[in-house]
């Protein structure tokens, strides 16, 4: 019976990792959005500086 509880723990750990990966993916998407926004603002500021 130890193997069944071991398999349940492995499944629980796997599900936890899947959840962690999904959360990290959302954070990366948010970070990409922020970086894109900041790059746009930098480009706008550089264009203003050229005038």
PDB file of N, CA, C and O in Angstrom:
ATOM      1  N   UNK A   1       0.812  -1.209   0.000  1.00  0.00           N
ATOM      2  CA  UNK A   1       0.000   0.000   0.000  1.00  0.00           C
ATOM      3  C   UNK A   1       0.850   1.265   0.000  1.00  0.00           C
ATOM      4  O   UNK A   1       0.368   2.348  -0.334  1.00  0.00           O
ATOM      5  N   UNK A   2       2.101   1.121   0.372  1.00  0.00           N
ATOM      6  CA  UNK A   2       2.962   2.307   0.403  1.00  0.00           C
ATOM      7  C   UNK A   2       3.082   2.929  -0.984  1.00  0.00           C
ATOM      8  O   UNK A   2       3.162   4.151  -1.115  1.00  0.00           O
ATOM      9  N   UNK A   3       3.095   2.086  -2.020  1.00  0.00           N
ATOM     10  CA  UNK A   3       3.252   2.612  -3.372  1.00  0.00           C
ATOM     11  C   UNK A   3       2.053   3.458  -3.793  1.00  0.00           C
ATOM     12  O   UNK A   3       2.206   4.424  -4.540  1.00  0.00           O
ATOM     13  N   UNK A   4       0.849   3.093  -3.311  1.00  0.00           N
ATOM     14  CA  UNK A   4      -0.339   3.878  -3.666  1.00  0.00           C
ATOM     15  C   UNK A   4      -0.257   5.268  -3.034  1.00  0.00           C
ATOM     16  O   UNK A   4      -0.551   6.265  -3.694  1.00  0.00           O
ATOM     17  N   UNK A   5       0.136   5.343  -1.773  1.00  0.00           N
ATOM     18  CA  UNK A   5       0.250   6.651  -1.133  1.00  0.00           C
ATOM     19  C   UNK A   5       1.386   7.447  -1.767  1.00  0.00           C
ATOM     20  O   UNK A   5       1.314   8.671  -1.874  1.00  0.00           O
ATOM     21  N   UNK A   6       2.434   6.740  -2.187  1.00  0.00           N
ATOM     22  CA  UNK A   6       3.546   7.400  -2.867  1.00  0.00           C
ATOM     23  C   UNK A   6       3.082   7.982  -4.207  1.00  0.00           C
ATOM     24  O   UNK A   6       3.453   9.099  -4.565  1.00  0.00           O
ATOM     25  N   UNK A   7       2.274   7.223  -4.938  1.00  0.00           N
ATOM     26  CA  UNK A   7       1.742   7.713  -6.211  1.00  0.00           C
ATOM     27  C   UNK A   7       0.823   8.912  -5.991  1.00  0.00           C
ATOM     28  O   UNK A   7       0.847   9.867  -6.767  1.00  0.00           O
ATOM     29  N   UNK A   8       0.008   8.859  -4.927  1.00  0.00           N
ATOM     30  CA  UNK A   8      -0.868   9.992  -4.628  1.00  0.00           C
ATOM     31  C   UNK A   8      -0.047  11.242  -4.326  1.00  0.00           C
ATOM     32  O   UNK A   8      -0.408  12.346  -4.735  1.00  0.00           O
ATOM     33  N   UNK A   9       1.073  11.058  -3.599  1.00  0.00           N
ATOM     34  CA  UNK A   9       1.941  12.202  -3.281  1.00  0.00           C
ATOM     35  C   UNK A   9       2.590  12.745  -4.552  1.00  0.00           C
ATOM     36  O   UNK A   9       2.693  13.959  -4.730  1.00  0.00           O
ATOM     37  N   UNK A  10       3.022  11.858  -5.424  1.00  0.00           N
ATOM     38  CA  UNK A  10       3.627  12.294  -6.691  1.00  0.00           C
ATOM     39  C   UNK A  10       2.608  13.084  -7.509  1.00  0.00           C
ATOM     40  O   UNK A  10       2.946  14.118  -8.086  1.00  0.00           O
ATOM     41  N   UNK A  11       1.365  12.607  -7.563  1.00  0.00           N
ATOM     42  CA  UNK A  11       0.322  13.316  -8.300  1.00  0.00           C
ATOM     43  C   UNK A  11       0.062  14.681  -7.667  1.00  0.00           C
ATOM     44  O   UNK A  11      -0.099  15.676  -8.373  1.00  0.00           O
ATOM     45  N   UNK A  12       0.022  14.725  -6.345  1.00  0.00           N
ATOM     46  CA  UNK A  12      -0.192  15.993  -5.642  1.00  0.00           C
ATOM     47  C   UNK A  12       0.952  16.966  -5.945  1.00  0.00           C
ATOM     48  O   UNK A  12       0.716  18.144  -6.209  1.00  0.00           O
ATOM     49  N   UNK A  13       2.202  16.462  -5.906  1.00  0.00           N
ATOM     50  CA  UNK A  13       3.364  17.297  -6.214  1.00  0.00           C
ATOM     51  C   UNK A  13       3.306  17.795  -7.657  1.00  0.00           C
ATOM     52  O   UNK A  13       3.601  18.957  -7.937  1.00  0.00           O
ATOM     53  N   UNK A  14       2.919  16.894  -8.572  1.00  0.00           N
ATOM     54  CA  UNK A  14       2.818  17.274  -9.984  1.00  0.00           C
ATOM     55  C   UNK A  14       1.769  18.367 -10.171  1.00  0.00           C
ATOM     56  O   UNK A  14       2.007  19.355 -10.865  1.00  0.00           O
ATOM     57  N   UNK A  15       0.615  18.182  -9.549  1.00  0.00           N
ATOM     58  CA  UNK A  15      -0.450  19.183  -9.659  1.00  0.00           C
ATOM     59  C   UNK A  15       0.004  20.526  -9.090  1.00  0.00           C
ATOM     60  O   UNK A  15      -0.328  21.580  -9.632  1.00  0.00           O
ATOM     61  N   UNK A  16       0.765  20.480  -7.994  1.00  0.00           N
ATOM     62  CA  UNK A  16       1.302  21.711  -7.416  1.00  0.00           C
ATOM     63  C   UNK A  16       2.263  22.406  -8.366  1.00  0.00           C
ATOM     64  O   UNK A  16       2.236  23.630  -8.499  1.00  0.00           O
ATOM     65  N   UNK A  17       3.106  21.633  -9.022  1.00  0.00           N
ATOM     66  CA  UNK A  17       4.057  22.206  -9.978  1.00  0.00           C
ATOM     67  C   UNK A  17       3.334  22.812 -11.178  1.00  0.00           C
ATOM     68  O   UNK A  17       3.705  23.882 -11.662  1.00  0.00           O
ATOM     69  N   UNK A  18       2.294  22.117 -11.655  1.00  0.00           N
ATOM     70  CA  UNK A  18       1.509  22.643 -12.774  1.00  0.00           C
ATOM     71  C   UNK A  18       0.901  23.982 -12.378  1.00  0.00           C
ATOM     72  O   UNK A  18       0.901  24.925 -13.168  1.00  0.00           O
ATOM     73  N   UNK A  19       0.390  24.065 -11.168  1.00  0.00           N
ATOM     74  CA  UNK A  19      -0.200  25.305 -10.663  1.00  0.00           C
ATOM     75  C   UNK A  19       0.863  26.409 -10.572  1.00  0.00           C
ATOM     76  O   UNK A  19       0.616  27.552 -10.955  1.00  0.00           O
ATOM     77  N   UNK A  20       2.043  26.052 -10.060  1.00  0.00           N
ATOM     78  CA  UNK A  20       3.137  27.024  -9.958  1.00  0.00           C
ATOM     79  C   UNK A  20       3.537  27.541 -11.332  1.00  0.00           C
ATOM     80  O   UNK A  20       3.749  28.740 -11.514  1.00  0.00           O
ATOM     81  N   UNK A  21       3.639  26.639 -12.294  1.00  0.00           N
ATOM     82  CA  UNK A  21       4.025  27.031 -13.655  1.00  0.00           C
ATOM     83  C   UNK A  21       2.987  27.971 -14.259  1.00  0.00           C
ATOM     84  O   UNK A  21       3.343  28.954 -14.908  1.00  0.00           O
ATOM     85  N   UNK A  22       1.710  27.676 -14.049  1.00  0.00           N
ATOM     86  CA  UNK A  22       0.649  28.539 -14.573  1.00  0.00           C
ATOM     87  C   UNK A  22       0.742  29.934 -13.957  1.00  0.00           C
ATOM     88  O   UNK A  22       0.582  30.934 -14.655  1.00  0.00           O
ATOM     89  N   UNK A  23       0.998  30.000 -12.655  1.00  0.00           N
ATOM     90  CA  UNK A  23       1.116  31.298 -11.979  1.00  0.00           C
ATOM     91  C   UNK A  23       2.331  32.067 -12.490  1.00  0.00           C
ATOM     92  O   UNK A  23       2.249  33.270 -12.735  1.00  0.00           O
ATOM     93  N   UNK A  24       3.456  31.373 -12.650  1.00  0.00           N
ATOM     94  CA  UNK A  24       4.668  32.022 -13.159  1.00  0.00           C
ATOM     95  C   UNK A  24       4.463  32.524 -14.589  1.00  0.00           C
ATOM     96  O   UNK A  24       4.963  33.585 -14.962  1.00  0.00           O
ATOM     97  N   UNK A  25       3.726  31.754 -15.380  1.00  0.00           N
ATOM     98  CA  UNK A  25       3.446  32.164 -16.762  1.00  0.00           C
ATOM     99  C   UNK A  25       2.656  33.468 -16.768  1.00  0.00           C
ATOM    100  O   UNK A  25       2.949  34.373 -17.550  1.00  0.00           O
ATOM    101  N   UNK A  26       1.656  33.563 -15.897  1.00  0.00           N
ATOM    102  CA  UNK A  26       0.869  34.795 -15.799  1.00  0.00           C
ATOM    103  C   UNK A  26       1.749  35.969 -15.392  1.00  0.00           C
ATOM    104  O   UNK A  26       1.592  37.075 -15.909  1.00  0.00           O
ATOM    105  N   UNK A  27       2.683  35.728 -14.456  1.00  0.00           N
ATOM    106  CA  UNK A  27       3.580  36.790 -14.019  1.00  0.00           C
ATOM    107  C   UNK A  27       4.508  37.222 -15.155  1.00  0.00           C
ATOM    108  O   UNK A  27       4.791  38.410 -15.314  1.00  0.00           O
ATOM    109  N   UNK A  28       4.977  36.261 -15.938  1.00  0.00           N
ATOM    110  CA  UNK A  28       5.843  36.600 -17.072  1.00  0.00           C
ATOM    111  C   UNK A  28       5.094  37.424 -18.114  1.00  0.00           C
ATOM    112  O   UNK A  28       5.640  38.377 -18.669  1.00  0.00           O
ATOM    113  N   UNK A  29       3.848  37.055 -18.376  1.00  0.00           N
ATOM    114  CA  UNK A  29       3.044  37.813 -19.330  1.00  0.00           C
ATOM    115  C   UNK A  29       2.882  39.245 -18.828  1.00  0.00           C
ATOM    116  O   UNK A  29       2.993  40.192 -19.607  1.00  0.00           O
ATOM    117  N   UNK A  30       2.621  39.407 -17.532  1.00  0.00           N
ATOM    118  CA  UNK A  30       2.511  40.739 -16.946  1.00  0.00           C
ATOM    119  C   UNK A  30       3.807  41.515 -17.060  1.00  0.00           C
ATOM    120  O   UNK A  30       3.797  42.704 -17.379  1.00  0.00           O
ATOM    121  N   UNK A  31       4.921  40.850 -16.801  1.00  0.00           N
ATOM    122  CA  UNK A  31       6.227  41.506 -16.897  1.00  0.00           C
ATOM    123  C   UNK A  31       6.516  41.914 -18.341  1.00  0.00           C
ATOM    124  O   UNK A  31       7.064  42.991 -18.577  1.00  0.00           O
ATOM    125  N   UNK A  32       6.157  41.075 -19.303  1.00  0.00           N
ATOM    126  CA  UNK A  32       6.357  41.418 -20.711  1.00  0.00           C
ATOM    127  C   UNK A  32       5.542  42.644 -21.085  1.00  0.00           C
ATOM    128  O   UNK A  32       6.015  43.505 -21.827  1.00  0.00           O
ATOM    129  N   UNK A  33       4.316  42.730 -20.573  1.00  0.00           N
ATOM    130  CA  UNK A  33       3.464  43.881 -20.850  1.00  0.00           C
ATOM    131  C   UNK A  33       4.106  45.150 -20.289  1.00  0.00           C
ATOM    132  O   UNK A  33       4.148  46.178 -20.964  1.00  0.00           O
ATOM    133  N   UNK A  34       4.604  45.077 -19.057  1.00  0.00           N
ATOM    134  CA  UNK A  34       5.238  46.241 -18.430  1.00  0.00           C
ATOM    135  C   UNK A  34       6.482  46.656 -19.209  1.00  0.00           C
ATOM    136  O   UNK A  34       6.692  47.843 -19.456  1.00  0.00           O
ATOM    137  N   UNK A  35       7.304  45.688 -19.597  1.00  0.00           N
ATOM    138  CA  UNK A  35       8.515  46.006 -20.365  1.00  0.00           C
ATOM    139  C   UNK A  35       8.168  46.637 -21.705  1.00  0.00           C
ATOM    140  O   UNK A  35       8.822  47.590 -22.132  1.00  0.00           O
ATOM    141  N   UNK A  36       7.156  46.119 -22.363  1.00  0.00           N
ATOM    142  CA  UNK A  36       6.724  46.673 -23.640  1.00  0.00           C
ATOM    143  C   UNK A  36       6.267  48.121 -23.464  1.00  0.00           C
ATOM    144  O   UNK A  36       6.615  48.994 -24.259  1.00  0.00           O
ATOM    145  N   UNK A  37       5.487  48.361 -22.417  1.00  0.00           N
ATOM    146  CA  UNK A  37       5.002  49.718 -22.130  1.00  0.00           C
ATOM    147  C   UNK A  37       6.176  50.659 -21.852  1.00  0.00           C
ATOM    148  O   UNK A  37       6.213  51.778 -22.364  1.00  0.00           O
ATOM    149  N   UNK A  38       7.132  50.203 -21.041  1.00  0.00           N
ATOM    150  CA  UNK A  38       8.285  51.052 -20.719  1.00  0.00           C
ATOM    151  C   UNK A  38       9.134  51.332 -21.955  1.00  0.00           C
ATOM    152  O   UNK A  38       9.610  52.452 -22.141  1.00  0.00           O
ATOM    153  N   UNK A  39       9.326  50.315 -22.804  1.00  0.00           N
ATOM    154  CA  UNK A  39      10.091  50.524 -24.034  1.00  0.00           C
ATOM    155  C   UNK A  39       9.403  51.546 -24.933  1.00  0.00           C
ATOM    156  O   UNK A  39      10.065  52.378 -25.554  1.00  0.00           O
ATOM    157  N   UNK A  40       8.069  51.484 -25.003  1.00  0.00           N
ATOM    158  CA  UNK A  40       7.317  52.449 -25.798  1.00  0.00           C
ATOM    159  C   UNK A  40       7.532  53.856 -25.250  1.00  0.00           C
ATOM    160  O   UNK A  40       7.746  54.791 -26.022  1.00  0.00           O
ATOM    161  N   UNK A  41       7.479  54.018 -23.934  1.00  0.00           N
ATOM    162  CA  UNK A  41       7.664  55.332 -23.313  1.00  0.00           C
ATOM    163  C   UNK A  41       9.085  55.846 -23.548  1.00  0.00           C
ATOM    164  O   UNK A  41       9.284  57.041 -23.769  1.00  0.00           O
ATOM    165  N   UNK A  42      10.072  54.949 -23.502  1.00  0.00           N
ATOM    166  CA  UNK A  42      11.458  55.342 -23.761  1.00  0.00           C
ATOM    167  C   UNK A  42      11.599  55.836 -25.201  1.00  0.00           C
ATOM    168  O   UNK A  42      12.239  56.857 -25.454  1.00  0.00           O
ATOM    169  N   UNK A  43      10.996  55.102 -26.145  1.00  0.00           N
ATOM    170  CA  UNK A  43      11.067  55.509 -27.544  1.00  0.00           C
ATOM    171  C   UNK A  43      10.401  56.864 -27.755  1.00  0.00           C
ATOM    172  O   UNK A  43      10.911  57.704 -28.497  1.00  0.00           O
ATOM    173  N   UNK A  44       9.262  57.072 -27.102  1.00  0.00           N
ATOM    174  CA  UNK A  44       8.575  58.366 -27.214  1.00  0.00           C
ATOM    175  C   UNK A  44       9.450  59.483 -26.651  1.00  0.00           C
ATOM    176  O   UNK A  44       9.531  60.564 -27.234  1.00  0.00           O
ATOM    177  N   UNK A  45      10.101  59.225 -25.525  1.00  0.00           N
ATOM    178  CA  UNK A  45      10.962  60.230 -24.906  1.00  0.00           C
ATOM    179  C   UNK A  45      12.174  60.522 -25.793  1.00  0.00           C
ATOM    180  O   UNK A  45      12.599  61.671 -25.907  1.00  0.00           O
ATOM    181  N   UNK A  46      12.727  59.481 -26.419  1.00  0.00           N
ATOM    182  CA  UNK A  46      13.867  59.682 -27.307  1.00  0.00           C
ATOM    183  C   UNK A  46      13.460  60.509 -28.523  1.00  0.00           C
ATOM    184  O   UNK A  46      14.226  61.365 -28.967  1.00  0.00           O
ATOM    185  N   UNK A  47      12.269  60.268 -29.068  1.00  0.00           N
ATOM    186  CA  UNK A  47      11.782  61.058 -30.200  1.00  0.00           C
ATOM    187  C   UNK A  47      11.601  62.515 -29.797  1.00  0.00           C
ATOM    188  O   UNK A  47      11.926  63.421 -30.564  1.00  0.00           O
ATOM    189  N   UNK A  48      11.082  62.740 -28.593  1.00  0.00           N
ATOM    190  CA  UNK A  48      10.918  64.101 -28.093  1.00  0.00           C
ATOM    191  C   UNK A  48      12.275  64.781 -27.948  1.00  0.00           C
ATOM    192  O   UNK A  48      12.402  65.976 -28.215  1.00  0.00           O
ATOM    193  N   UNK A  49      13.280  64.034 -27.531  1.00  0.00           N
ATOM    194  CA  UNK A  49      14.628  64.580 -27.365  1.00  0.00           C
ATOM    195  C   UNK A  49      15.280  64.952 -28.682  1.00  0.00           C
ATOM    196  O   UNK A  49      16.137  65.835 -28.721  1.00  0.00           O
ATOM    197  N   UNK A  50      14.884  64.289 -29.767  1.00  0.00           N
ATOM    198  CA  UNK A  50      15.454  64.572 -31.085  1.00  0.00           C
ATOM    199  C   UNK A  50      14.892  65.850 -31.684  1.00  0.00           C
ATOM    200  O   UNK A  50      15.505  66.442 -32.572  1.00  0.00           O
ATOM    201  N   UNK A  51      13.723  66.280 -31.205  1.00  0.00           N
ATOM    202  CA  UNK A  51      13.086  67.462 -31.777  1.00  0.00           C
ATOM    203  C   UNK A  51      13.792  68.731 -31.386  1.00  0.00           C
ATOM    204  O   UNK A  51      13.377  69.817 -31.789  1.00  0.00           O
TER     205      UNK A  51
END
